[in-house]
Amino acid sequence: MSRTIPARRGHPVAAPSPQRKNSLSLRLKRISRAWQLYVLLAPAIIYILVFKYWPMYGVQIAFKNYNPADGFTDSPWVGLTHFIRFVNSYQFGQVVGNTLWIAVLGLLIAFPIPIILALLVNQLQSERFKKFTQTVLYSPAFISTVVVVGIMFVVLSPRSGLVNNAIQLGGGEPIFFMGSAEWFRPIYVISDVWQNAGFSMIVYLAALAAVDPALHDAAKVDGASKLQRIRHIDLPGIMPVVTILFILAIGNLLNVGFEKALLMQTPLNLSTSEIIQTYVYHAGLQQAQFSYSAAIGLFNSLLNLALLLVFNTIARRANQATLW
């Protein structure tokens, strides 16, 4: 029984139990023993709090008619007006449709390629050639998006581009790739795979390194081929990592790369290149519709959150690895 101590207003207050005190002291002792780890963790926590959680304070302008002179708190409240305006706008279907097209294509094409690359690189016997291959695949990730888009404009130029020169040598007509609406999505997805697939492969290579080599040795004794070992040993070994990364990719599905889409965007391909992120930029910064753009951004984030929750629940019911 925990004793009670008198409160200031005469109401008894339960004193902390000895068990609660002991658990708190044990936690403090654990922290003091590994204080170096907490010091290393502190910058990351501070970064997340300052740049991820603190800006959430400004989300309230999505429900207000924000005026910089009145500030966040004194701007008039309008509720869901900006959300309804976006849903009823004639650009809603086009913007959301373009975003979904690029996101789904990227998920179906760009997500499995790093897995395939990791499985292939893991089978290389020569360590020198393996390191060379990894370096070649990693390198594009260190090229900035601006440079990548600049390379695409040069290579795909209708006059002097390498691709169009090859087409003309084959007797075809030059194609204005960067100015064609139907070519925007394939070019975006292919360039994204070229730039990021090698770097995404690192996680799967790390997961493959944790697979017990004794399993491969036993499979070789039983006469299993490389494809059979990949199918029955490597893939099941990295499946928890694949599941976790797939759920995270679903939760980030509608966050299509803003920089590349904006840099590749031209008046000729606007019908397919205008996505949610570029639309928010045009409405929020260029047209100074801060509340409207904040509402669109919040709408996009809520959709991502809903997708994350749904697919995490599906994975948990299927007895797969989940985020929580």
Buried (B, 14 or more C-beta within 10 A) or exposed (E): EEEEEEEEEEEEEEEEEEEEEEEEEEEEEEEEEEEEEEEEEEEEEEEEEEEEEEEEEEBBBBBBBBEEEEEEEEBEEBEEBBBEBBEEBEEBEBBBEBBBBBBEBBBEBBBEBBBEBBBEBBBBEEEEEBEEBBEEBBEBBEEEBEEBBEEBBEBBBBEEBEBBBEBEEEEEEBBBBBBBBEBBBEBBBBBBBBBBBBBBBBBBBEBBEEBEEEBBEEBEEEEBEEEEBBEEBBBEBBEEBBBBBBBBBBBBBBBBBBBBBBBBBBEEBBEBBBBBBBBBBBBBEEEEBBBBBBBBBBBBEEBBEEBBBEBBEEBBEEEBBBBE
